[in-house]
């Protein structure tokens, strides 16, 4: 990431931090209602280093509320708090036409990748469908690298600047930088000042590099070799059209060093086994049922049984872990907000004095653990959708 893009995301984080304060936040909400009385107020979002959706939401929120953000900063500059005035003045100076152009660029690019990010985090997504989705997104991003798309971004940025009251950057003549007297007689190779970029220069310094870097990352993460292996997972699912297709399973078998001759023989035999089961009225509809059917015959279908186990393991991505962590965090926040000091102390005493707890009779029965004493209604929490 170049300095320009890094400075843009740092500015987004600074805006979120500054507008999180109670005084600034209340004024920000008030100005939003004044500018758009019928629209719902938008909260600024925090950036995330790992989730594309969070980055898109943060960028979209700033783009949506940019006029209200600048109006809030102007009002803060007129207040008496010196520290808050200084921060507001600095942020107002940073939000210029260059910032708006980057805002439009990243909002457009991340909007293209957001729905793919949401689909990849689904608990039941199909790997082959995810591969097709990644390829279509890659093509869509590559098609943005045109002069027409850049002109569209420029026009949208200029319109947003006019709406937000941002003065356009003008190229004015600047005096030539003079070499310091201490450097006279030396060959100076380092730049004496930071070059001021024109808005059109952002096409080569930001727009094209962002597109190229994103395409490079997409091709690296969804390489052809990896996709061929993942297609074998779909070929082991009974509900897929390529079920037990040797051409689809073969790249996966080669990746895990499974003999092609043994696999061909096992595929031929397992088709006859499934046909016999169907004649008996037993049909399989999922990979788990396929594994259960093959478990008694694992010694006869060693390689195929291994691939089925791998196919059931691969879809378990890091999303499942993140979902568990989010659930634990919600439970922790719920218990912290609903449990008073007295109840927490009582639970601690029950956990410490286990010998005494065993002798206590509750509802004519001896509890086996602290969970038996705690009423179920006090710990139940409605699970929210991710």
LUMDO-157827 format. One line per 10 residues: number of its first residue (from 1); their letters; for each residue x, y, z of C-alpha. Coordinates in nm, 3 decimals, m for minus. Layout:
REM residues N
NUM) a) X/Y/Z  ... $
//
This chain:
REM residues 386
1) xxxxxxxxxx) 0.000/0.000/0.000  0.145/0.336/m0.103  0.166/0.646/0.112  m0.145/0.800/m0.046  m0.366/0.500/0.028  m0.220/0.459/0.376  m0.288/0.825/0.452  m0.647/0.782/0.332  m0.722/0.493/0.569  m0.548/0.672/0.855 $
11) xxxxxxxxxx) m0.780/0.967/0.793  m1.083/0.737/0.806  m0.970/0.601/1.141  m0.905/0.952/1.272  m1.256/1.056/1.171  m1.409/0.757/1.349  m1.211/0.826/1.665  m1.290/1.199/1.664  m1.663/1.153/1.601  m1.689/0.885/1.871 $
21) xxxxxxxxxx) m1.672/1.152/2.140  m2.005/1.229/2.303  m2.005/1.603/2.228  m1.900/1.563/1.866  m2.128/1.264/1.813  m2.438/1.446/1.937  m2.361/1.746/1.717  m2.297/1.514/1.421  m2.636/1.343/1.462  m2.808/1.682/1.497 $
31) xxxxxxxxxx) m2.654/1.817/1.177  m2.749/1.501/0.985  m3.112/1.550/1.085  m3.096/1.914/0.979  m2.946/1.837/0.638  m3.169/1.536/0.563  m3.475/1.537/0.792  m3.637/1.235/0.623  m3.323/1.016/0.606  m3.199/0.786/0.880 $
41) xxxxxxxxxx) m2.885/0.898/1.061  m2.568/0.708/0.972  m2.302/0.613/1.225  m1.935/0.614/1.128  m1.785/0.265/1.132  m1.453/0.138/1.263  m1.203/m0.006/1.016  m1.100/m0.371/1.026  m0.771/m0.515/0.903  m0.919/m0.852/0.808 $
51) xxxxxxxxxx) m1.277/m0.806/0.689  m1.353/m0.638/0.356  m1.715/m0.578/0.455  m1.611/m0.364/0.753  m1.384/m0.154/0.535  m1.661/m0.100/0.282  m1.910/m0.003/0.553  m1.662/0.248/0.698  m1.595/0.404/0.357  m1.963/0.411/0.262 $
61) xxxxxxxxxx) m2.057/0.581/0.590  m1.803/0.861/0.535  m1.913/0.908/0.175  m2.279/0.919/0.276  m2.227/1.172/0.555  m1.940/1.379/0.413  m2.142/1.706/0.399  m2.253/1.652/0.760  m1.896/1.567/0.864  m1.756/1.892/0.724 $
71) xxxxxxxxxx) m2.043/2.095/0.869  m1.976/1.939/1.209  m1.605/2.017/1.186  m1.681/2.380/1.101  m1.908/2.409/1.404  m1.647/2.244/1.629  m1.386/2.497/1.515  m1.610/2.773/1.652  m1.636/2.616/1.999  m1.425/2.709/2.301 $
81) xxxxxxxxxx) m1.249/2.374/2.357  m0.896/2.434/2.228  m0.796/2.068/2.188  m1.116/1.980/2.003  m1.085/2.288/1.783  m0.730/2.193/1.686  m0.831/1.839/1.588  m1.129/1.966/1.389  m0.914/2.219/1.203  m0.658/1.949/1.118 $
91) xxxxxxxxxx) m0.924/1.710/0.989  m1.083/1.985/0.780  m0.749/2.050/0.614  m0.695/1.680/0.539  m1.036/1.630/0.375  m0.961/1.775/0.033  m1.028/1.674/m0.326  m0.758/1.405/m0.313  m0.929/1.245/m0.014  m1.265/1.251/m0.194 $
101) xxxxxxxxxx) m1.116/1.085/m0.504  m0.975/0.805/m0.289  m1.311/0.779/m0.116  m1.486/0.720/m0.449  m1.219/0.477/m0.572  m1.222/0.250/m0.268  m1.601/0.265/m0.227  m1.646/0.151/m0.586  m1.387/m0.128/m0.562  m1.497/m0.261/m0.223 $
111) xxxxxxxxxx) m1.861/m0.252/m0.332  m1.765/m0.504/m0.601  m1.593/m0.736/m0.354  m1.837/m0.699/m0.062  m2.100/m0.944/m0.182  m1.826/m1.201/m0.249  m1.695/m1.149/0.105  m2.046/m1.201/0.245  m2.092/m1.516/0.040  m1.757/m1.663/0.148 $
121) xxxxxxxxxx) m1.855/m1.619/0.512  m2.170/m1.825/0.471  m2.169/m2.143/0.677  m2.307/m2.351/0.388  m2.135/m2.201/0.084  m2.041/m2.429/m0.206  m1.672/m2.429/m0.292  m1.724/m2.455/m0.666  m1.978/m2.172/m0.656  m1.729/m1.967/m0.454 $
131) xxxxxxxxxx) m1.466/m2.030/m0.721  m1.702/m1.914/m0.996  m1.791/m1.609/m0.789  m1.424/m1.521/m0.737  m1.354/m1.549/m1.110  m1.650/m1.324/m1.197  m1.540/m1.065/m0.940  m1.185/m1.073/m1.081  m1.319/m1.005/m1.430  m1.542/m0.725/m1.299 $
141) xxxxxxxxxx) m1.247/m0.556/m1.126  m1.022/m0.586/m1.431  m1.290/m0.420/m1.645  m1.273/m0.112/m1.421  m0.918/m0.036/m1.537  m1.026/0.196/m1.817  m1.020/0.566/m1.898  m1.400/0.578/m1.901  m1.417/0.443/m1.547  m1.162/0.698/m1.431 $
151) xxxxxxxxxx) m1.365/0.982/m1.584  m1.673/0.846/m1.409  m1.489/0.849/m1.076  m1.360/1.202/m1.140  m1.709/1.330/m1.217  m1.855/1.165/m0.907  m1.575/1.307/m0.693  m1.630/1.658/m0.830  m2.004/1.631/m0.764  m1.941/1.518/m0.406 $
161) xxxxxxxxxx) m1.694/1.803/m0.353  m1.951/2.056/m0.470  m2.218/1.902/m0.247  m1.987/1.899/0.056  m1.842/2.245/m0.006  m1.485/2.134/m0.077  m1.288/2.377/m0.290  m1.125/2.217/m0.597  m0.750/2.200/m0.612  m0.599/2.456/m0.845 $
171) xxxxxxxxxx) m0.257/2.441/m0.996  m0.083/2.759/m0.895  0.271/2.857/m0.973  0.508/2.789/m0.690  0.849/2.937/m0.648  1.133/2.707/m0.733  1.281/2.527/m0.435  1.622/2.663/m0.346  1.906/2.445/m0.225  2.019/2.519/0.128 $
181) xxxxxxxxxx) 2.342/2.711/0.163  2.483/2.423/0.367  2.444/2.199/0.060  2.614/2.429/m0.188  2.888/2.249/m0.373  2.728/1.907/m0.319  2.531/1.688/m0.557  2.180/1.660/m0.410  1.996/1.346/m0.527  1.716/1.341/m0.267 $
191) xxxxxxxxxx) 1.401/1.548/m0.333  1.397/1.888/m0.165  1.018/1.900/m0.129  0.715/1.676/m0.159  0.569/1.682/m0.507  0.214/1.813/m0.523  m0.004/1.575/m0.722  m0.274/1.696/m0.955  m0.610/1.517/m0.951  m0.530/1.359/m1.288 $
201) xxxxxxxxxx) m0.204/1.224/m1.144  m0.407/1.011/m0.903  m0.503/0.793/m1.198  m0.148/0.658/m1.222  m0.052/0.694/m0.854  m0.367/0.552/m0.693  m0.643/0.429/m0.926  m0.440/0.190/m1.142  m0.217/0.067/m0.854  m0.524/m0.013/m0.640 $
211) xxxxxxxxxx) m0.683/m0.212/m0.923  m0.358/m0.395/m1.001  m0.287/m0.480/m0.638  m0.639/m0.612/m0.583  m0.622/m0.824/m0.898  m0.288/m0.965/m0.789  m0.430/m1.060/m0.447  m0.739/m1.218/m0.604  m0.529/m1.429/m0.840  m0.296/m1.530/m0.558 $
221) xxxxxxxxxx) m0.573/m1.636/m0.320  m0.786/m1.802/m0.588  m0.519/m1.961/m0.806  m0.604/m2.211/m1.080  m0.428/m2.497/m0.901  m0.618/m2.435/m0.578  m0.950/m2.406/m0.758  m0.900/m2.738/m0.936  m0.842/m2.906/m0.601  m1.153/m2.745/m0.451 $
231) xxxxxxxxxx) m1.368/m2.860/m0.742  m1.301/m3.215/m0.627  m1.486/m3.134/m0.304  m1.803/m3.058/m0.500  m1.759/m3.380/m0.700  m1.787/m3.577/m0.374  m2.124/m3.423/m0.287  m2.427/m3.634/m0.394  m2.637/m3.324/m0.460  m2.386/m3.185/m0.712 $
241) xxxxxxxxxx) m2.412/m3.250/m1.085  m2.046/m3.362/m1.102  m2.089/m3.629/m0.833  m1.816/m3.897/m0.865  m1.684/m3.738/m1.186  m1.329/m3.867/m1.224  m1.206/m3.557/m1.413  m1.319/m3.335/m1.126  m1.178/m3.558/m0.850  m0.845/m3.634/m1.016 $
251) xxxxxxxxxx) m0.670/m3.297/m0.942  m0.765/m3.332/m0.577  m0.636/m3.691/m0.571  m0.304/m3.586/m0.726  m0.267/m3.306/m0.473  m0.298/m3.554/m0.186  m0.079/m3.814/m0.365  m0.347/m4.072/m0.423  m0.295/m4.330/m0.696  m0.502/m4.265/m1.006 $
261) xxxxxxxxxx) m0.534/m4.638/m1.083  m0.667/m4.719/m0.736  m0.906/m4.424/m0.747  m1.046/m4.530/m1.086  m1.116/m4.880/m0.958  m1.277/m4.750/m0.640  m1.499/m4.505/m0.829  m1.623/m4.785/m1.054  m1.705/m5.008/m0.758  m1.868/m4.734/m0.549 $
271) xxxxxxxxxx) m2.105/m4.644/m0.835  m2.226/m5.005/m0.840  m2.258/m4.996/m0.460  m2.470/m4.681/m0.471  m2.685/m4.827/m0.748  m2.750/m5.135/m0.535  m2.840/m4.915/m0.237  m3.084/m4.713/m0.448  m3.253/m5.033/m0.561  m3.298/m5.117/m0.193 $
281) xxxxxxxxxx) m3.465/m4.779/m0.138  m3.171/m4.611/0.035  m3.066/m4.277/m0.116  m2.799/m4.033/0.000  m2.840/m3.657/m0.024  m2.530/m3.515/0.147  m2.159/m3.580/0.185  m2.209/m3.675/0.550  m2.453/m3.949/0.448  m2.206/m4.060/0.183 $
291) xxxxxxxxxx) m1.937/m4.089/0.451  m2.170/m4.288/0.679  m2.245/m4.523/0.392  m1.876/m4.572/0.315  m1.762/m4.617/0.676  m1.834/m4.994/0.691  m1.646/m5.034/0.359  m1.351/m4.808/0.444  m1.098/m5.089/0.405  m1.221/m5.160/0.052 $
301) xxxxxxxxxx) m1.230/m4.792/m0.051  m0.927/m4.654/0.134  m0.839/m4.371/m0.105  m1.196/m4.261/m0.174  m1.279/m4.269/0.197  m0.978/m4.045/0.262  m1.094/m3.792/0.001  m1.444/m3.786/0.149  m1.303/m3.709/0.494  m1.089/m3.431/0.346 $
311) xxxxxxxxxx) m1.387/m3.285/0.158  m1.582/m3.261/0.484  m1.288/m3.089/0.653  m1.201/m2.826/0.389  m1.527/m2.624/0.406  m1.468/m2.563/0.779  m1.298/m2.226/0.732  m1.188/m1.963/0.979  m1.540/m1.820/0.958  m1.661/m2.092/1.193 $
321) xxxxxxxxxx) m1.401/m1.988/1.450  m1.492/m1.620/1.411  m1.859/m1.710/1.458  m1.773/m1.892/1.783  m1.570/m1.597/1.909  m1.855/m1.357/1.829  m2.099/m1.581/2.017  m1.872/m1.595/2.321  m1.833/m1.219/2.317  m2.210/m1.166/2.309 $
331) xxxxxxxxxx) m2.255/m1.408/2.598  m1.983/m1.232/2.794  m2.140/m0.891/2.738  m2.484/m1.026/2.830  m2.360/m1.181/3.154  m2.168/m0.865/3.244  m2.472/m0.644/3.185  m2.728/m0.867/3.359  m2.528/m0.997/3.654  m2.498/m0.776/3.959 $
341) xxxxxxxxxx) m2.212/m0.784/4.207  m2.410/m0.986/4.460  m2.502/m1.258/4.210  m2.146/m1.278/4.081  m2.013/m1.307/4.436  m2.266/m1.578/4.517  m2.169/m1.780/4.212  m1.803/m1.744/4.306  m1.874/m1.870/4.659  m2.066/m2.167/4.521 $
351) xxxxxxxxxx) m1.781/m2.253/4.288  m1.519/m2.221/4.563  m1.705/m2.406/4.839  m1.797/m2.713/4.638  m1.799/m2.936/4.948  m2.072/m2.726/5.108  m2.269/m2.701/4.786  m2.301/m3.079/4.770  m2.477/m3.077/5.107  m2.726/m2.805/5.009 $
361) xxxxxxxxxx) m3.067/m2.929/4.901  m3.242/m2.725/4.635  m3.593/m2.828/4.523  m3.560/m3.162/4.708  m3.261/m3.263/4.498  m2.890/m3.236/4.539  m2.733/m3.032/4.262  m2.444/m3.181/4.075  m2.292/m2.850/3.967  m2.338/m2.477/3.983 $
371) xxxxxxxxxx) m2.534/m2.493/3.655  m2.806/m2.694/3.832  m2.849/m2.417/4.090  m2.859/m2.129/3.840  m3.209/m2.089/3.691  m3.208/m2.161/3.320  m3.410/m1.848/3.242  m3.136/m1.623/3.378  m2.868/m1.751/3.142  m3.067/m1.796/2.824 $
381) xxxxxx) m2.994/m1.545/2.553  m3.159/m1.513/2.212  m2.890/m1.571/1.952  m2.870/m1.301/1.691  m2.799/m1.380/1.329  m2.448/m1.317/1.221 $
//
